[in-house]
Each structure stands twice: as C-alpha cells, then as structure tokens.
Amino acid sequence: MRLRDAVIRRPAVVALLLCNMLLAPGVTAVWLNLPASGTKCVSEEIQPNVVVLADYAVVHEGPADGLPIISAKVTSPYGNTLHHKEHVTAGQFAFTTTESGNYLACFWIDSGDKSVGASVSLDWKIGIAAKDWDSVAKKDKIEGVELELTKLEAAVQAIHANLLYLKSREAEMREVSEKTNARVAWFSIMSLSVCIVVSILQLWHLKGYFQKKKLI
C-alpha cells in the first residue's frame, strides 16, 4: 500500500510544482512607499484579453485612527481610466484588458497631514493567477491531481498565447525596422543624387562664368 500511495502521490507533487512554477509569473506582490507629496506608480505590460485582479491596502503599524488615507488610479496604455478611488485605505480593482501595452496603477496620499509618507501593499494577479480555482473545482467537481492538471493545462495555454503574442510583436517590430531601413536607404540615395546634381550645376555655372570672363 505504501508503494502504491507513493506512486499515486508523485504525479500530484510534480503537477503541483510545475503549476506553481507556471503560475508564479502571473502574480506580482509590490510594496510601495508613498512620499508625503507626489505620486508613486507601478506598471505592467499586458497583452489583450487578459483578466487582471488586484488588491491594495495601506500598511500602518500605529493606531487605527492614524491610518493614512490614499487615492488610487489605474489607467490603460491609451490613458483610459479603469479604476479611480479617493479617500480610501484599501480597495480592489478587476478588469479584462482590451489593449496591449503598459497598464499603470498610481497611488498618492490623500490625507490632510502631508508631513509623513505611507506604505501600500499591492497584490497584482494576471491571467490564470486571477482565476478563482475554488469555484472551478466546485463547478466541475474536480479535486486533487485532476485540479492541479487543470491548472497546469491552463498555464500551458496561457504561455502558448503569450508566445504567440510575443511572436506577433516581434513580427510588427521587424516590419517597422525593415520599413525604417528602406526609408533611410531611399533618403540616402536621394541625398546623394541631390549632391551630385548640385555639384554638376556648380561646375556648369563656374565653367560659364570663366568662359564669360574669358579666363578659359
């Protein structure tokens, strides 16, 4: 029985370790030290059609009545406001990306007392890391190794989608680079042609001038 249990448990452990390794890139825990005046921001480059879930809270070791009040704002790469809260000590935002690029989350102190700073804990989850796996397990009635394999499959699909996205971005950048190189080449040819034409005109003008003065 012990040998059989060990054989059964080994795939579960391997699946769990692989799943944790693949899920880790989608989770970002950040500790921000906000200045007394000014804004502190954190950005994340995300591709389209990705679920983003984040929780933030003010970290304060003193009494509860002295808890700093902050404001939070999240914007898309094109400047659209996805989340905006004022006079809060904690909050949460969730959205599905529609644009590719850097998504920006900014925090600043909103208290009347601007003499001291504050610290904010930000737990940023992206993609499959933001998925509620407990609900999935209850809905599909799966658990144990099967659940871990489902997570692993989702992680592999997410990585595959990310690789396709990076491949498309690489193709776009290569196309832009080729167009830029072609334009630079044409500009160089045009510049050289203009220089040659100007040199010929100068020689023609000087020849005419010297002939007019009967110097040649």
C-alpha positions as CSV (number, residue, x, y, z in Angstrom):
1,M,0.0,0.0,0.0
2,R,2.8,2.4,0.8
3,L,4.5,1.9,-2.5
4,R,1.2,2.4,-4.4
5,D,0.5,5.6,-2.4
6,A,3.9,6.9,-3.3
7,V,3.3,6.1,-7.0
8,I,0.0,7.9,-6.9
9,R,1.3,10.9,-4.9
10,R,4.3,11.5,-7.1
11,P,2.4,12.8,-10.2
12,A,0.4,15.1,-7.8
13,V,3.6,16.6,-6.4
14,V,5.1,17.0,-9.8
15,A,2.0,18.6,-11.2
16,L,1.7,20.9,-8.2
17,L,5.4,22.0,-8.5
18,L,5.0,22.6,-12.2
19,C,1.8,24.5,-11.8
20,N,3.3,26.8,-9.1
21,M,6.3,27.5,-11.4
22,L,4.0,28.4,-14.3
23,L,1.6,30.4,-12.2
24,A,4.3,32.4,-10.4
25,P,4.9,34.9,-13.3
26,G,1.2,36.0,-13.2
27,V,1.4,37.1,-9.6
28,T,3.1,40.3,-8.5
29,A,3.3,41.5,-4.9
30,V,4.6,45.0,-4.6
31,W,5.3,47.1,-1.5
32,L,5.1,50.8,-2.3
33,N,6.5,53.6,-0.1
34,L,4.4,56.7,-0.9
35,P,6.1,60.0,-0.4
36,A,4.5,62.7,1.6
37,S,3.7,64.6,-1.6
38,G,3.7,63.2,-5.1
39,T,2.6,60.0,-6.7
40,K,4.1,56.5,-6.8
41,C,3.2,54.3,-9.8
42,V,3.8,50.7,-10.9
43,S,3.3,49.4,-14.4
44,E,2.8,46.0,-16.0
45,E,3.0,45.2,-19.7
46,I,-0.1,43.0,-20.5
47,Q,-1.5,41.7,-23.7
48,P,-5.2,42.0,-24.8
49,N,-8.0,39.8,-23.4
50,V,-6.3,39.1,-20.1
51,V,-8.0,39.1,-16.7
52,V,-6.4,41.4,-14.1
53,L,-7.3,41.3,-10.4
54,A,-5.6,43.3,-7.7
55,D,-6.0,44.2,-4.0
56,Y,-4.3,47.1,-2.3
57,A,-4.2,48.3,1.3
58,V,-2.4,50.8,3.4
59,V,0.1,49.2,5.8
60,H,0.2,51.1,9.1
61,E,1.7,49.9,12.4
62,G,0.3,52.6,14.5
63,P,-3.2,53.1,15.9
64,A,-6.2,52.6,13.6
65,D,-7.3,56.2,13.9
66,G,-4.0,57.4,12.4
67,L,-4.3,55.2,9.3
68,P,-3.3,57.3,6.2
69,I,-5.9,57.9,3.5
70,I,-4.9,57.4,-0.1
71,S,-6.2,57.6,-3.6
72,A,-5.7,55.1,-6.4
73,K,-6.0,55.3,-10.2
74,V,-5.5,52.7,-12.8
75,T,-5.1,53.6,-16.5
76,S,-4.8,51.7,-19.8
77,P,-1.9,52.2,-22.3
78,Y,-4.1,54.8,-24.1
79,G,-5.0,56.7,-21.0
80,N,-8.5,55.3,-20.3
81,T,-9.3,55.2,-16.6
82,L,-10.1,51.7,-15.4
83,H,-10.2,52.3,-11.7
84,H,-10.3,55.5,-9.6
85,K,-10.9,55.7,-5.8
86,E,-10.3,58.6,-3.4
87,H,-10.2,58.8,0.4
88,V,-9.7,55.0,0.9
89,T,-7.4,52.8,3.0
90,A,-8.0,49.6,0.9
91,G,-9.5,48.6,-2.3
92,Q,-9.7,46.2,-5.2
93,F,-9.9,46.5,-9.0
94,A,-10.6,44.0,-11.7
95,F,-10.8,44.3,-15.5
96,T,-10.2,42.5,-18.7
97,T,-7.6,44.1,-20.9
98,T,-8.6,45.4,-24.4
99,E,-5.3,47.0,-25.3
100,S,-1.8,45.7,-25.4
101,G,0.8,47.8,-23.5
102,N,1.7,49.1,-20.1
103,Y,-1.1,49.3,-17.6
104,L,-0.3,51.9,-14.9
105,A,-1.5,51.9,-11.2
106,C,-0.8,55.1,-9.3
107,F,-1.2,55.9,-5.6
108,W,-0.9,59.1,-3.6
109,I,-1.6,60.2,-0.1
110,D,-5.0,61.9,0.3
111,S,-4.8,62.8,4.0
112,G,-4.8,66.3,5.3
113,D,-1.5,65.6,7.1
114,K,1.3,65.7,4.3
115,S,4.1,65.6,6.8
116,V,4.7,61.8,6.7
117,G,4.5,59.2,4.0
118,A,2.7,55.9,3.8
119,S,3.2,52.3,2.7
120,V,0.8,50.4,0.3
121,S,0.7,46.7,-0.3
122,L,-0.3,45.8,-3.8
123,D,-1.2,42.2,-4.8
124,W,-1.4,42.1,-8.6
125,K,-2.7,38.9,-10.3
126,I,-2.8,38.5,-14.0
127,G,-4.3,35.8,-16.3
128,I,-4.8,32.4,-14.8
129,A,-3.4,33.6,-11.4
130,A,-6.5,35.7,-11.1
131,K,-8.8,32.8,-11.8
132,D,-11.0,31.5,-8.9
133,W,-9.9,27.9,-8.9
134,D,-12.1,27.0,-5.9
135,S,-15.2,27.9,-7.9
136,V,-13.9,26.0,-10.9
137,A,-13.3,22.9,-8.7
138,K,-16.8,23.1,-7.3
139,K,-18.4,23.7,-10.7
140,D,-16.6,20.9,-12.5
141,K,-16.5,18.7,-9.4
142,I,-12.7,18.1,-9.6
143,E,-10.1,18.0,-6.9
144,G,-6.6,16.7,-6.1
145,V,-4.5,15.7,-9.1
146,E,-7.2,16.5,-11.6
147,L,-7.5,20.0,-10.4
148,E,-3.7,20.5,-10.5
149,L,-3.6,19.1,-14.0
150,T,-6.4,21.5,-15.0
151,K,-4.3,24.4,-13.6
152,L,-1.3,23.1,-15.4
153,E,-3.2,22.9,-18.7
154,A,-4.5,26.5,-18.3
155,A,-0.9,27.6,-17.5
156,V,0.4,26.0,-20.7
157,Q,-2.3,27.6,-22.7
158,A,-1.5,31.0,-21.2
159,I,2.2,30.5,-22.0
160,H,1.3,29.4,-25.6
161,A,-0.9,32.5,-26.0
162,N,1.9,34.7,-24.6
163,L,4.4,33.2,-27.0
164,L,2.1,33.9,-29.9
165,Y,1.7,37.5,-28.7
166,L,5.4,37.9,-28.4
167,K,5.8,36.4,-31.9
168,S,3.3,38.9,-33.4
169,R,5.0,41.8,-31.6
170,E,8.4,40.6,-33.0
171,A,6.9,40.5,-36.5
172,E,5.5,44.0,-36.1
173,M,8.8,45.3,-34.8
174,R,10.7,43.6,-37.6
175,E,8.3,45.1,-40.2
176,V,8.7,48.6,-38.7
177,S,12.5,48.1,-38.7
178,E,12.5,47.0,-42.3
179,K,10.3,50.0,-43.4
180,T,12.6,52.3,-41.5
181,N,15.7,50.8,-43.1
182,A,14.1,51.1,-46.5
183,R,13.2,54.8,-45.9
184,V,16.8,55.5,-44.7
185,A,18.2,53.9,-47.8
186,W,15.9,55.9,-50.1
187,F,16.8,59.1,-48.2
188,S,20.5,58.3,-48.6
189,I,20.1,57.7,-52.3
190,M,18.1,60.9,-52.7
191,S,20.6,62.9,-50.7
192,L,23.5,61.5,-52.8
193,S,21.6,62.3,-56.0
194,V,20.9,65.9,-54.9
195,C,24.6,66.3,-54.0
196,I,25.6,65.1,-57.5
197,V,23.1,67.3,-59.2
198,V,24.2,70.3,-57.2
199,S,27.9,69.6,-57.9
200,I,27.2,69.3,-61.7
201,L,25.2,72.6,-61.6
202,Q,28.1,74.3,-59.7
203,L,30.6,73.1,-62.3
204,W,28.4,74.2,-65.2
205,H,27.9,77.6,-63.5
206,L,31.7,78.1,-62.9
207,K,32.5,77.0,-66.4
208,G,30.1,79.5,-67.8
209,Y,31.4,82.2,-65.6
210,F,35.0,81.6,-66.5
211,Q,34.1,81.5,-70.2
212,K,32.3,84.8,-69.8
213,K,35.3,86.4,-68.2
214,K,37.5,84.8,-70.9
215,L,39.6,83.1,-68.3
216,I,39.4,79.8,-70.2
